[in-house]
Amino acid sequence: MFDLISMCVEDVLVMLSTVILFVWLLGRVYPRLTLRKLFKGAVADRGARRMVFPEGRAVVYEPALEMRRFVPCYALIKQDGCVYIKCRVHRRVAFLRYDVSAFDGRGRLLDVVSVRERITEEGATHAVRLPSGTAYVSLTLRKVDRVYTGRNVILGYSPVGIAVYVVLAALTAAAAAWILRSNLAEILSTFRVRIPLSGVKGTLLGAAAVGVGCAAWIVSRYHKLAGKVLNR
């Protein structure tokens, strides 16, 4: 009896591990590998001057002309292997909402960091950390004191990447369903419980359809969270 219970516990653990692995792959691993971001919007801002200090170095940039009445300039700081952005703001500005589009040295978009900040340090924002590979950025103001609305930043994903992601999701869901079905069948046979299970082909096709549905939902969530249209 103890051996039967031990076998069932092992099967249940395998099933739980399969579900956790499926969720992790679809929610974390596959999106990072396949969902490549596409960017249309502001180009890189003009560098004004460079500064070198003992802890690191910085480049001061000037944003687009229409934003300089709120943010005259900002600094891209590289220190201890990390990259930060710090904005200088007009002394009357109390609230700032902006997006930082970070690019690598090849011009590929790394991320769009959205910031909402109530200015507590006179004349400057807090330092915001950016992806480590950031070579230059583009600053886009969205709101200043809940009045000014800035330009659009359109963020999408490569159609090829989405297709690959959906295929991987379908295959992974089918594999997970096969593992779950096999372990469930073993548990039922151990206790001699007769519950009809769907055929292997039907199970795999159904699981693949579920995987496609999950992938479509996750892609839509990525679009919404990243902000397909960040400034409306």
Secondary structure as GFF3:
##gff-version 3
##sequence-region A 1 232
A	DSSP	alpha_helix	2	24	.	.	.	ID=ss1
A	DSSP	pi_helix	25	29	.	.	.	ID=ss2
A	DSSP	alpha_helix	30	34	.	.	.	ID=ss3
A	DSSP	beta_strand	37	40	.	.	.	ID=ss4
A	DSSP	beta_strand	46	53	.	.	.	ID=ss5
A	DSSP	beta_strand	56	62	.	.	.	ID=ss6
A	DSSP	three_ten_helix	65	67	.	.	.	ID=ss7
A	DSSP	beta_strand	73	79	.	.	.	ID=ss8
A	DSSP	beta_strand	82	88	.	.	.	ID=ss9
A	DSSP	beta_strand	95	103	.	.	.	ID=ss10
A	DSSP	beta_strand	109	118	.	.	.	ID=ss11
A	DSSP	beta_strand	128	130	.	.	.	ID=ss12
A	DSSP	beta_strand	136	144	.	.	.	ID=ss13
A	DSSP	beta_strand	154	157	.	.	.	ID=ss14
A	DSSP	alpha_helix	159	190	.	.	.	ID=ss15
A	DSSP	alpha_helix	200	226	.	.	.	ID=ss16
###
